[in-house]
Amino acid sequence: MTTAPSAVADPHRPVAPPQVAARVTGAVKTYGTGPTAVRALDGVDLDIAGGRFLAVMGPSGSGKSTLMHCLAGLDTLTEGRVTIGDTDLGTLDDRRLTALRRDRIGFVFQAFNLIPTLTCRENIELPMRLAGQRPDRAWLDTVVKTVGLGNRLDHRPAELSGGQQQRVAVARALATRPDLIFADEPTGNLDSRTGSEILTFLRDAVDAMGQTIVMVTHDPVAATHAHDAVILADGRIVDHLPEPTVDAVLTRLTSLGG
């Protein structure tokens, strides 16, 4: 049976029992029917502790993206249960699920997904504007300072480097103070130095702001920025690496053919 990873104490933070930001129980996801059916998730159990940075890794086809999509309410399980806080996603209709994704979940994508006609400031504030919310200026100032965008807020995406665009995407994800941020290969389109900067910003968002981040990545170096890594293979969690190192991740992935 797969066991949920436990939190690892950080000596620089107050010691307190971590709250569970999200939980997956008995997760099964099957695509198709009959002999051609594909079992993308096969009985996954996972607790995601609040205020932690979790990397989800595994070989191609291991189920890591499917797991993230089901956690984020972008796809539904065939069997099992996903909860965000105390909300069971399986009990929500489309309208309430859309509201949950808007109000309680942030996303950072490999392709940035910024609106080219809007300024950085407008892109960051867009989720709140769509929800009819007034931006919290003090919080936005903190977010902008953390990701280093203070002198770029009136620029449009085309006027920014790839790294700066991804900083805007990170700030947009943080702006609504979501329960969870899902980052899908967030450094895949960036050079190694810029990618390292973005990963540092994500870790800072966890350590300094108490954010909870789940990152899907194939990159062992990216995983070292996380507090914990879980490894998937054939739709199952096969390992949990607290404070992952490049060597530990590479060794485990190599053993799986990843």
MOFEN-V795620 format. One record per pair of residues at least 24 apart in sequence whose C-alpha atoms are under 10 Angstrom apart, sorted by the first residue. I is the first residue (numbers start at 1). J is the second residue. Records with the same first field share a line. If there is no record, write none. Layout:
BEGIN
I=J, J
END
This chain:
BEGIN
1=43, 44, 45, 236, 237, 238
2=26, 43, 44, 45, 46, 236, 237, 238, 239, 240
3=44, 45, 46, 47, 237, 238, 239, 240
4=44, 45, 46, 47, 48, 230, 237, 239, 240
5=45, 46, 47, 48, 49, 54, 228, 229, 230, 237, 239, 240, 241, 242
6=46, 47, 48, 49, 228, 240, 242
7=47, 48, 49, 50, 51, 52, 227, 228, 242
8=49, 52, 227, 228, 242, 243
9=227, 242
10=207, 227, 243
12=207
13=207, 208
17=49, 50
18=48, 49, 50, 51, 52
19=47, 48, 49, 50, 51, 85
20=47, 48, 49, 50, 51, 52, 83, 84, 85, 86
21=47, 48, 49, 50, 51, 52, 83, 84, 85, 86, 179, 180, 212, 213
22=46, 47, 48, 49, 50, 71, 72, 82, 83, 84, 85, 86, 87, 88, 179, 180, 212
23=47, 48, 49, 71, 81, 82, 83, 84, 85, 86, 87, 88
24=48, 67, 70, 71, 80, 81, 82, 83, 84, 88
25=79, 80, 81, 82, 83
26=77, 79, 80, 81, 82
27=67, 70, 71, 76, 77, 78, 79, 80, 81, 82, 235, 236
28=67, 76, 77, 78, 79, 80, 81, 235, 236
29=63, 66, 67, 70, 75, 76, 77, 78, 79, 80, 235
30=77, 78, 79
31=78
38=235
39=63, 78, 234, 235
40=64, 65, 66, 67, 233, 234, 235, 236
41=66, 67, 70, 77, 78, 79, 232, 233, 234, 235, 236, 237
42=79, 80, 233, 234, 235, 236, 237
43=79, 80, 235, 236, 237
44=80, 81, 232, 235, 236, 237, 238
45=80, 81, 82, 236, 237
46=82, 230, 237
47=83
48=84, 85, 180, 212, 213, 214, 228
49=212, 213
50=85, 179, 180, 206, 210, 211, 212, 213
51=179, 180, 205, 206, 207, 208, 209, 210, 211, 212, 213, 227
52=180, 203, 205, 206, 207, 210, 211, 212, 213, 214, 226, 227, 228
53=181, 202, 203, 204, 205, 206, 207, 210, 211, 212, 213, 214, 215, 223, 225, 226, 227, 228, 229
54=182, 212, 213, 214, 215, 216, 223, 225, 226, 227, 228, 229, 230, 241, 242, 243
55=183, 213, 214, 215, 216, 217, 218, 219, 220, 222, 223, 224, 225, 226, 227, 228, 229, 230, 231, 240, 241, 244
56=184, 214, 215, 216, 217, 218, 223, 226, 228, 229, 230, 231, 232, 237, 240
57=215, 216, 217, 218, 219, 220, 223, 229, 230, 231, 232, 233, 237, 239, 249, 253, 258
58=216, 217, 218, 219, 230, 231, 232, 233, 234, 235, 236, 237, 238, 239, 249, 252, 253, 254, 256, 257, 258
59=218, 231, 232, 233, 234, 253, 254, 256, 257, 258
60=218, 232, 233, 234, 257, 258
61=232, 233, 234, 235, 258
62=231, 232, 233, 234, 235, 236, 237, 256, 258
63=231, 232, 233, 234, 235, 236, 237
64=184, 215, 216, 217, 218, 230, 231, 232, 233, 234, 235, 236, 237
65=184, 185, 215, 216, 217
66=235
67=216, 232, 235
68=182, 183, 184, 214, 215, 216
69=182, 184
71=180, 182, 214
72=97, 100, 101, 104, 105, 106, 107, 180, 181, 182
73=97, 98, 100, 101, 105
74=98, 101
84=179, 180
85=179, 180
99=131
100=178, 179
101=178, 179, 180
102=127, 128, 130, 131, 176, 178
103=127, 128, 131, 176, 177, 178, 179
104=176, 177, 178, 179, 180, 181
105=173, 174, 176, 177, 178, 179, 180, 181, 182, 213
106=169, 170, 171, 172, 173, 174, 175, 176, 177, 178, 179, 180, 181, 182, 183, 213
107=169, 170, 172, 173, 174, 178, 180, 181, 182, 183, 184, 186, 213, 214, 215
108=166, 167, 168, 169, 170, 171, 172, 173, 174, 181, 182, 183, 184, 185, 186, 187, 213, 215
109=166, 169, 170, 182, 183, 184, 185, 186, 187, 188, 189, 215
110=166, 169, 183, 184, 185, 186, 187, 188, 189, 190
111=162, 165, 166, 169, 184, 185, 186, 187, 188, 189, 190
112=157, 162, 163, 164, 165, 166, 167, 168, 169, 170, 186, 187, 189
113=157, 165, 166, 168, 169
114=156, 157, 158, 165, 166, 168, 169, 172
115=156, 157, 158
116=156, 157, 158, 159
117=156, 157, 158
118=154, 155, 156, 157
119=152, 153, 154, 155, 156, 157, 158, 159, 168
120=149, 152, 153, 154, 155, 156, 157, 159, 160, 164, 165, 167, 168, 169, 171, 172
121=149, 150, 152, 153, 154, 155, 156, 168, 171, 172
122=153, 154, 155, 156, 172
123=153, 156, 157, 168, 169, 171, 172
124=153, 167, 168, 169, 170, 171, 172, 173, 174, 175, 176
125=171, 172, 173, 175, 176
126=172, 175, 176
127=172, 173, 175, 176
128=172, 175, 176
133=176
135=175, 176
136=175, 176
137=175
139=174, 175, 176, 177
140=171, 172, 174, 175, 176, 177
141=175
142=171, 175, 209
143=168, 170, 171, 172, 173, 174, 175, 177, 205, 209
144=168, 170, 171, 172, 174, 175
145=171
146=171, 201, 202, 204, 205, 208, 209
147=171, 197, 198, 200, 201, 202, 204, 205
148=201
161=190, 194
162=187, 189, 190, 191, 194, 195
163=187, 189, 190, 191, 193, 194, 195, 196, 197, 198
164=194, 198
166=190, 194, 195, 198
167=197, 198, 201, 202
170=198, 201, 202, 205
171=201, 202, 205
174=202, 205, 209, 211
177=209, 210, 211, 212
178=211, 212, 213
179=210, 211, 212, 213
180=211, 212, 213, 214
181=211, 212, 213, 214, 215
182=212, 213, 214, 215, 216
183=213, 214, 215, 216, 217
184=214, 215, 216, 217
185=215, 216, 217, 218, 219, 222
186=215, 216, 217, 222
187=217, 219, 222
188=217, 218, 219
192=221, 222
195=221, 222
196=221, 222, 225
198=222
199=223, 224, 225, 226
200=225, 226
201=225
202=226
203=227
218=249, 253, 258
219=246, 249, 250
220=244, 245, 246, 247, 248, 249, 250, 253
221=245, 246, 247, 249, 250
222=246
223=249
224=248, 249
231=256
232=256
233=257, 258
END
